[in-house]
Amino acid sequence: IDGNTDGHFVSGSVTHTAESDNPWWEVDLGKASAVDRVVIFTRVDGGLYTRMDGMVASLLDDKRQPIWKQVLTKAPAVSVALPVAGDLAVALGEPSATHEQPGFPARAALGTSGAKVGWGLGGGTGTDQALVIPLVKALSNEQYRLVVSQNYGTKHVMGRFRIGVTRQVPPPPAASAGLVAAVAKETRSWSVGERDMVQQAWNRVAPARAELNAQMARFDTELKAVDKEIVSTPVMQELPADRKRVTNILVKGNFLTKGDPVNAGVPSAFHALPKGSVDRLAFSQWIVSPENPLTARVAVNRLWAQIFGRGLVETEEDFGIMGSKPTNPELLDWLATEYVRMGWDTKALMRMIVLSAVYRQEARVEDDHQRIDPRNELLAHFPRQRLEAEMVRDQALAVSGLLSGKMGGPSVYPPQPAGLWQAAFNGERTYPTSMGEDRYRRGIYSFWRRTVPPPGMQAFDAPSRESCTVRRIGSNTPLQAFVTLNDPVYVEAAQALARRMAREGGTTWEGRIERGWKLCLGRAPSTIERDYLLRLLDAEKTVFQANDADAAKLAGAGELPSGTTKAEIAAATVVANVLLNLDAFLTRN
């Protein structure tokens, strides 16, 4: 192709291709013929073969419909042989079968080789079955190849099967022996099952149902597309008794030296499992049975620790001989029995505890209390305790008005110091800091990489999550104040709180400071407290009025509240930062 003469192959000449848009060249074989390969020769002189880059070779049937096509991005310097490989698409109709295993319908037989789902015979093996696949159009008089793939072990494969064809249009649907027998009967003698079977067979082939069947097939396809987007969750299932494995004691831990067999059960130190089944359901019922005091004690103790900072049994994770003894065993047992009596209602238990006198007392320490019970184990006064790491961050965002109320969804990436992930992963990973609303989601939604935990959380004693931690041991370090004073999360919270004070506190800074104090501590400030913050505000405002760049940086982006300046908002941000760092703000009193 692409020459100047007659294009006669025997004479060694080539055919010229017109240099117009979308030129084409066609060979007419005279009649429909089988083609194994297409060989294309190009012009070899002067590098002119490159003019054929991007050519498309195709084959047409006797009705001039394309049945094969191949694109050559780069033309060959001399020639190229293109094998006509691949099967031709054949349009198939809706299959029918005499038996369909649940979840493995007849239409699944049209899947590709190696597919996980196909036509299943489960429940119908050992008897004659049939599968009928209709063609949308009759095939031409050519040779075709049918590949039957059976990939499910040895139990559900077809045995002694045969393949047949018919010229009947449309072909009769697959009919089971039961359907044939039912059709041979009088309709009045049909059972309910036979009537349903005949009705279903009629629905598949009745011309009046064709449109509805097509609509149902379309809906089924859409439903499958939706199912593919749903994440499946594996579920464990108990094995039958005859298939349960035998578990042996391994002598000296050697799996090759098996000792006596052991059965499922609980340690003899506890009360026995209910008679009968020893499956997981029985075990779960045993755990919460009224005869088991340990579960309720542990649950009550953990709730007590969340409220008072320390459990009645200090070692929440260990109620055994290595754990601490309860400071008030009678109270622990009474709470445990009440918890069971209330139907394990945690909300009711919480209400009962927080309405008690021990919870509602002051945190002020008396001299005799300090002398008699220095660790306050008997709770002579309320135990002051710092909020946990997640609460510290969420509370700052909440009072500033930044905290997002959005629920659910994927994890988010709140700000953290730059470069931590690069250092941990040799520069191969970068922390993708979230923007917008996701930046201020609750701490429970924060992405947590155990090898590089958020430093702002670790400073407040959050565990790395590399192992389960039932009890957090609290600490008080200068690094915690460094975080709440300088971490971007708390700086942004202070900026937002300053603007909120300006918007909601009236027109004077006295009222605005009172508003901020109430937001943070739930009470009005004393005169001394208010005056101290006013003096701080005036001093910082003087500094920022002399340095507009610093004022703009600390005030933050966005529109300023009405009647304020950048210097005022920057100074108010300093005041807000002080409020967010007050001991009373970070501590439960």
C-alpha positions in Angstrom: 0.0 0.0 0.0 1.0 3.6 -0.6 2.7 3.6 -4.0 2.2 5.0 -7.5 1.3 2.0 -9.7 -1.4 -0.6 -10.1 -0.9 -2.4 -6.8 -0.5 -5.8 -8.4 1.2 -8.0 -5.8 2.7 -10.5 -8.3 4.3 -7.6 -10.3 5.9 -6.3 -7.1 4.0 -3.0 -7.4 2.0 -1.1 -4.8 -1.2 0.9 -4.7 -1.2 4.6 -4.1 -3.2 5.9 -1.1 -4.8 9.3 -1.6 -3.5 12.0 0.6 -6.9 13.2 1.7 -8.7 13.1 5.0 -9.4 9.5 6.2 -8.3 7.7 3.0 -9.3 4.0 2.7 -8.4 1.0 0.6 -10.5 -2.2 0.3 -10.0 -5.8 -1.0 -13.1 -7.6 -2.1 -12.7 -11.4 -1.8 -15.8 -12.0 -4.0 -17.5 -14.2 -1.4 -17.6 -14.9 2.3 -14.4 -16.7 3.2 -12.5 -17.7 6.3 -9.6 -15.5 7.0 -6.8 -16.6 9.2 -4.5 -13.6 9.0 -4.1 -10.3 7.2 -0.6 -9.4 5.8 0.0 -5.7 5.0 3.1 -4.6 2.9 4.2 -1.0 3.0 6.3 1.1 0.7 10.0 0.8 1.7 11.7 3.6 -0.1 12.4 7.0 1.5 10.8 6.1 4.8 7.4 6.7 3.3 6.0 3.8 5.3 5.5 6.3 8.2 2.6 7.8 6.3 0.7 4.7 7.3 1.0 5.3 11.1 -2.3 4.9 12.8 -3.9 2.7 10.1 -6.9 0.6 10.9 -7.3 -2.9 9.5 -10.7 -4.5 9.6 -12.8 -7.4 8.2 -16.4 -7.1 7.1 -19.0 -9.9 6.8 -21.2 -10.5 3.8 -23.5 -7.7 5.1 -20.6 -5.3 5.4 -20.7 -5.4 9.2 -17.3 -5.1 10.9 -16.4 -8.4 12.7 -12.7 -7.8 13.4 -10.5 -4.7 13.7 -7.0 -3.8 14.7 -5.2 -0.5 15.0 -1.5 -0.1 14.1 -0.1 2.9 15.9 3.2 2.5 14.1 3.3 1.2 10.5 5.8 -1.6 9.7 8.9 -0.7 7.7 8.3 -3.6 5.3 5.3 -5.8 6.2 3.2 -7.1 9.1 1.1 -10.2 9.5 -2.0 -9.7 11.7 -3.6 -12.9 13.0 -7.3 -12.8 13.0 -7.5 -14.1 16.6 -10.2 -13.9 19.2 -13.8 -15.1 19.2 -16.6 -13.2 17.5 -19.3 -11.9 19.8 -22.5 -13.8 19.6 -25.6 -12.2 21.1 -27.3 -14.6 23.6 -30.8 -14.5 25.1 -32.0 -15.3 28.6 -31.0 -18.8 29.6 -33.3 -21.2 31.4 -32.5 -24.3 33.4 -34.4 -27.2 35.0 -32.6 -26.5 38.3 -30.9 -23.4 39.8 -28.8 -23.5 42.9 -29.6 -20.5 45.1 -27.1 -17.8 44.2 -25.9 -19.6 41.1 -28.7 -18.9 38.5 -28.7 -20.1 34.9 -27.7 -16.7 33.5 -24.5 -17.0 35.5 -23.4 -19.7 33.0 -22.6 -16.9 30.5 -19.8 -15.6 32.7 -16.1 -15.7 31.6 -13.9 -18.6 32.3 -12.6 -18.6 35.8 -15.5 -16.5 37.1 -16.4 -17.0 40.8 -20.1 -17.5 40.0 -21.6 -19.8 37.5 -24.6 -22.0 37.0 -24.8 -24.2 40.0 -26.3 -27.7 40.3 -26.3 -27.9 44.2 -29.4 -29.7 45.3 -30.0 -31.1 41.9 -27.1 -33.5 41.3 -27.7 -37.1 40.6 -30.7 -36.4 38.3 -31.2 -35.3 34.7 -30.8 -31.5 34.3 -30.8 -29.2 31.3 -29.6 -25.7 30.4 -31.0 -23.9 27.4 -29.2 -20.8 26.0 -31.1 -19.1 23.1 -29.4 -17.1 20.4 -30.7 -13.6 19.5 -29.9 -14.3 15.8 -29.3 -17.6 14.0 -25.6 -18.4 13.3 -24.2 -18.6 9.8 -22.9 -21.8 8.3 -19.4 -21.6 9.9 -17.6 -23.6 12.5 -18.0 -22.4 16.1 -16.3 -23.5 19.3 -18.2 -23.9 22.6 -16.1 -23.9 25.8 -17.6 -25.4 29.0 -15.7 -24.5 32.1 -16.3 -26.5 35.3 -14.3 -25.0 38.1 -16.0 -26.2 41.3 -14.0 -29.1 42.6 -15.5 -32.5 41.9 -18.9 -32.6 43.6 -21.0 -30.2 41.5 -19.6 -30.8 38.0 -21.8 -32.3 35.3 -21.4 -35.9 34.4 -22.1 -37.6 31.1 -23.4 -34.4 29.6 -24.2 -33.8 26.0 -24.6 -30.7 23.9 -27.5 -30.3 21.4 -28.7 -27.6 18.9 -32.1 -26.8 17.5 -33.5 -24.8 14.6 -36.6 -24.0 16.5 -37.1 -20.2 17.0 -37.3 -19.5 19.8 -35.9 -22.7 21.3 -38.1 -24.4 24.0 -37.0 -23.5 27.5 -35.5 -26.0 29.8 -38.2 -28.2 31.4 -37.6 -30.3 34.4 -39.1 -33.7 34.8 -41.5 -32.2 37.4 -42.6 -29.5 35.0 -43.2 -32.0 32.2 -45.2 -34.2 34.6 -47.2 -31.2 35.8 -48.1 -30.0 32.3 -49.3 -33.5 31.5 -51.9 -33.3 34.3 -55.2 -31.6 34.4 -54.9 -28.1 35.8 -57.4 -28.8 38.6 -55.2 -31.5 40.0 -52.1 -29.3 40.3 -50.7 -28.8 43.7 -49.6 -25.4 44.9 -46.0 -26.2 44.1 -46.8 -27.5 40.6 -49.0 -24.4 39.9 -46.1 -22.1 40.9 -43.6 -24.1 38.8 -45.8 -23.9 35.7 -46.5 -20.2 36.3 -42.8 -19.4 36.5 -42.1 -21.4 33.3 -44.9 -19.5 31.5 -43.6 -16.2 32.7 -40.2 -16.9 31.1 -41.6 -17.6 27.6 -44.9 -15.8 27.2 -44.7 -13.1 24.5 -46.9 -10.8 26.7 -44.2 -11.0 29.4 -41.2 -10.2 27.1 -41.2 -6.5 28.0 -41.6 -7.1 31.7 -38.9 -9.8 31.6 -36.5 -7.4 29.9 -37.2 -4.8 32.5 -36.6 -7.3 35.3 -33.3 -8.3 33.7 -32.3 -4.6 33.5 -33.1 -4.1 37.2 -31.2 -7.3 38.0 -28.1 -5.9 36.2 -28.4 -2.6 38.1 -28.8 -4.5 41.4 -25.7 -6.5 40.7 -23.8 -3.3 40.0 -24.9 -1.9 43.4 -24.0 -5.2 45.1 -20.5 -4.9 43.8 -20.0 -1.6 45.6 -21.1 -3.2 49.0 -18.2 -4.4 51.1 -18.9 -8.0 52.2 -18.1 -9.0 55.8 -17.0 -12.6 56.5 -19.1 -14.3 59.1 -17.9 -17.2 61.2 -20.2 -20.3 61.3 -20.1 -23.1 63.8 -19.0 -26.4 62.3 -21.2 -29.5 62.6 -20.3 -31.8 65.5 -19.0 -34.5 63.1 -16.6 -32.0 61.5 -15.1 -30.3 64.5 -11.4 -30.7 64.8 -9.8 -32.5 67.7 -7.6 -30.2 69.9 -4.7 -31.8 71.8 -2.3 -30.6 74.4 1.1 -30.2 72.7 3.8 -31.8 74.8 6.5 -29.1 75.5 4.8 -27.0 72.8 5.9 -29.4 70.0 3.1 -29.7 67.5 4.4 -33.1 66.5 4.1 -34.5 70.0 0.4 -34.5 70.8 -0.9 -35.2 74.3 -4.4 -35.7 75.6 -7.3 -34.2 73.8 -9.1 -31.3 75.4 -12.7 -30.1 75.0 -14.2 -26.6 74.8 -14.9 -25.2 78.2 -14.0 -22.6 80.8 -11.4 -22.6 83.6 -12.5 -24.7 86.6 -12.2 -21.6 88.9 -15.4 -20.2 87.3 -18.9 -21.5 87.4 -19.6 -24.2 84.8 -21.1 -23.6 81.4 -24.8 -24.5 81.0 -25.4 -28.1 80.2 -25.8 -29.0 76.6 -24.2 -27.0 73.8 -20.7 -25.4 74.4 -20.8 -23.1 71.3 -20.2 -19.4 71.3 -23.8 -18.6 72.0 -23.7 -20.6 75.2 -20.4 -18.9 76.1 -21.8 -15.4 75.6 -24.8 -16.3 77.7 -22.5 -17.6 80.4 -20.5 -14.4 80.4 -23.6 -12.3 81.2 -25.5 -14.8 83.3 -26.5 -13.5 86.8 -24.4 -16.3 88.3 -21.3 -14.7 86.9 -20.3 -11.7 89.1 -17.1 -10.9 87.3 -18.6 -9.4 84.1 -20.8 -6.9 85.9 -18.0 -6.0 88.3 -15.5 -5.3 85.5 -18.1 -3.2 83.5 -19.1 -1.2 86.5 -15.5 -0.6 87.5 -14.6 0.7 84.0 -17.6 3.2 84.1 -16.6 4.3 87.6 -13.0 4.9 86.3 -14.3 7.0 83.4 -16.2 9.2 85.8 -13.8 9.4 88.7 -10.5 8.9 87.0 -9.7 5.7 88.9 -11.7 2.6 89.4 -12.8 1.0 92.6 -10.3 -1.6 91.4 -7.4 0.5 90.2 -6.1 -2.1 87.8 -9.1 -2.1 85.4 -7.3 -4.5 83.1 -6.6 -7.1 85.9 -9.0 -8.4 88.4 -6.8 -11.4 89.2 -4.3 -12.1 91.9 -1.8 -9.6 90.3 -4.4 -6.8 90.3 -5.3 -4.3 93.0 -7.8 -5.0 95.7 -11.0 -2.9 95.5 -11.0 0.1 97.8 -14.7 -0.5 98.6 -15.7 -4.1 97.7 -19.2 -3.7 99.1 -19.9 -0.8 96.9 -18.5 -2.6 93.9 -20.7 -5.6 94.5 -23.8 -3.5 95.1 -23.2 -1.5 91.8 -22.7 -4.8 89.9 -25.9 -6.3 91.2 -27.8 -3.1 90.5 -26.4 -3.1 87.0 -27.7 -6.6 86.3 -31.0 -5.8 88.0 -31.5 -2.7 85.7 -31.0 -5.0 82.7 -27.4 -3.9 82.0 -28.7 -0.3 81.3 -25.5 1.7 81.2 -27.4 5.0 80.9 -29.4 4.3 84.1 -26.2 3.3 85.9 -24.5 6.5 84.8 -27.4 8.6 86.0 -27.4 6.9 89.4 -23.7 7.6 89.8 -23.6 11.2 88.8 -26.7 12.0 91.0 -24.9 10.6 94.0 -23.4 12.7 96.8 -19.9 11.4 96.1 -20.0 12.7 92.5 -21.6 16.1 93.4 -19.1 17.0 96.2 -16.4 19.7 95.8 -12.8 19.0 94.8 -11.4 21.1 97.6 -9.0 19.1 99.8 -9.2 19.4 103.6 -6.1 19.0 105.7 -7.4 15.9 107.5 -8.4 14.3 104.2 -4.9 14.8 102.9 -3.4 13.3 106.0 -5.7 10.2 106.3 -6.1 9.4 102.6 -3.4 11.2 100.5 -4.4 9.4 97.3 -8.1 10.1 97.8 -8.9 6.4 97.3 -12.0 6.7 99.5 -13.2 9.8 97.6 -13.5 12.2 100.5 -13.5 14.9 97.9 -14.1 14.9 94.1 -10.9 13.8 92.3 -9.7 16.5 90.0 -8.6 14.9 86.7 -7.4 16.3 83.4 -9.5 15.5 80.3 -8.3 12.7 78.0 -6.4 13.6 74.9 -9.3 13.4 72.5 -11.6 15.4 74.8 -9.0 18.2 75.2 -9.0 18.7 71.4 -12.7 18.3 70.9 -13.6 20.6 73.7 -11.4 23.4 72.3 -13.0 23.0 68.9 -16.5 22.9 70.5 -16.3 26.2 72.5 -14.7 27.9 69.5 -17.6 26.9 67.2 -15.3 25.0 64.8 -16.2 21.4 65.8 -18.0 19.6 63.0 -21.2 17.8 63.8 -20.8 15.5 60.8 -21.2 11.9 61.6 -19.8 8.8 59.8 -17.6 8.6 56.7 -13.9 7.9 56.2 -11.1 9.0 58.5 -9.8 12.5 58.4 -6.3 14.0 58.8 -6.2 17.0 61.3 -3.1 19.1 61.3 0.1 17.8 62.8 3.8 18.8 62.6 5.2 18.5 59.0 7.7 15.8 58.1 6.7 13.0 60.5 5.6 10.6 57.9 8.5 11.3 55.7 11.0 10.6 58.5 9.2 7.3 59.4 8.8 6.1 55.8 12.1 7.3 54.2 10.3 10.1 52.4 7.9 7.8 50.6 4.7 9.0 52.3 3.3 12.4 53.0 0.6 13.3 55.6 -2.4 14.5 53.6 -3.7 17.3 55.9 -7.5 17.6 55.7 -9.0 20.9 54.7 -12.4 22.5 55.2 -14.9 20.8 57.6 -12.9 17.6 57.8 -10.1 19.5 59.5 -12.4 20.0 62.5 -14.1 16.6 62.9 -14.2 14.8 66.2 -11.1 13.0 67.3 -12.8 9.7 66.9 -12.6 10.2 63.1 -8.9 11.0 63.0 -6.7 8.7 61.0 -4.3 6.9 63.3 -1.0 5.3 62.0 0.3 3.3 64.9 3.9 3.7 63.8 3.5 7.5 63.8 0.8 8.4 66.3 -0.4 12.1 66.4 2.1 13.8 68.7 -0.6 16.2 70.0 -2.5 13.1 71.3 0.6 11.4 72.7 1.5 14.4 74.7 -1.8 13.9 76.6 -1.1 10.2 77.3 -3.0 8.7 74.4 -1.6 5.2 73.7 0.0 4.4 70.3 -2.6 1.6 69.8 0.1 -0.9 69.0 -1.5 -3.0 71.7 -4.8 -2.8 73.6 -4.7 -0.3 76.5 -7.6 -0.6 79.0 -6.3 2.0 81.4 -4.4 5.3 80.6 -1.9 6.4 83.1 -2.2 10.2 83.3 0.8 12.6 83.5 1.4 16.4 83.8 4.3 17.7 81.7 5.3 21.1 80.3 5.0 19.6 76.8 1.2 19.5 77.3 1.1 23.3 77.7 3.4 23.6 74.7 0.8 21.7 72.6 -2.2 23.7 73.7 -0.4 27.0 73.3 1.3 26.4 69.9 -0.3 23.4 68.1 -2.2 24.6 64.9 -5.4 23.0 66.1 -5.5 25.1 69.3 -4.3 28.3 67.6 -7.1 28.0 65.0 -9.5 27.3 67.9 -8.3 30.4 69.7 -8.8 32.5 66.5 -12.3 31.2 66.1 -13.1 31.7 69.8 -11.9 35.4 69.6 -14.2 36.0 66.6 -17.1 34.3 68.4 -16.5 36.5 71.5 -16.6 39.6 69.3 -19.8 38.5 67.6 -21.7 37.3 70.7 -20.4 39.4 73.5 -21.9 42.8 72.6 -20.1 45.9 71.7 -17.6 46.2 74.6 -14.6 44.1 75.3 -15.7 43.6 78.9 -18.8 41.9 77.6 -16.9 39.9 75.0 -14.4 38.6 77.6 -17.3 37.6 79.9 -18.9 35.7 76.9 -15.6 33.8 76.3 -15.2 33.0 79.9 -18.8 31.6 80.1 -18.2 29.5 76.9 -15.1 28.0 78.4 -15.9 27.5 82.1 -19.7 27.7 82.2 -19.7 30.6 84.7 -19.2 34.4 84.8 -15.7 35.6 85.6 -15.0 37.4 88.8 -14.0 41.0 88.7 -10.3 40.1 89.3 -10.4 37.5 86.5 -12.1 39.9 84.1 -9.7 42.8 84.8 -6.7 40.6 84.3 -7.8 39.6 80.9 -8.7 43.2 80.0 -5.2 44.3 80.9 -3.8 41.4 78.8 -6.0 42.5 75.9 -4.9 46.1 76.0 -1.2 45.2 76.2 -1.4 42.8 73.3 -3.5 45.3 71.3 -0.7 47.9 71.7 1.9 45.4 70.4 -0.2 44.4 67.4 -1.1 48.0 66.5 2.6 48.6 66.0 3.1 45.5 63.8 0.3 45.1 61.3 1.9 42.0 59.7 1.9 40.0 62.9 -1.6 41.2 63.7 -2.9 40.0 60.3 -1.1 36.6 60.8 -2.5 35.9 64.2 -6.0 37.3 63.5 -6.3 34.7 60.7 -8.0 34.9 57.3 -11.6 35.8 56.7 -13.9 38.7 57.3 -13.5 40.5 60.7 -16.5 40.8 63.0 -18.3 44.1 62.7 -16.6 47.0 64.5 -13.3 45.3 65.1 -9.7 45.7 63.7 -7.0 43.1 63.0 -5.1 44.3 66.0 -8.1 43.8 68.3 -8.9 40.3 67.0 -5.2 39.3 67.2 -5.1 40.5 70.8 -8.4 38.7 71.5 -6.8 35.5 70.0 -4.1 35.8 72.7 -6.9 36.1 75.4 -8.8 33.2 73.9 -5.6 31.1 73.9 -5.2 31.8 77.6 -8.8 30.7 78.2 -8.2 27.5 76.3 -5.2 26.8 78.5 -6.8 27.5 81.9 -6.4 24.6 84.4 -10.2 24.8 85.0 -10.8 24.4 81.3 -8.6 21.3 80.9 -9.6 19.7 84.3 -12.8 18.2 85.7 -13.3 19.7 89.1 
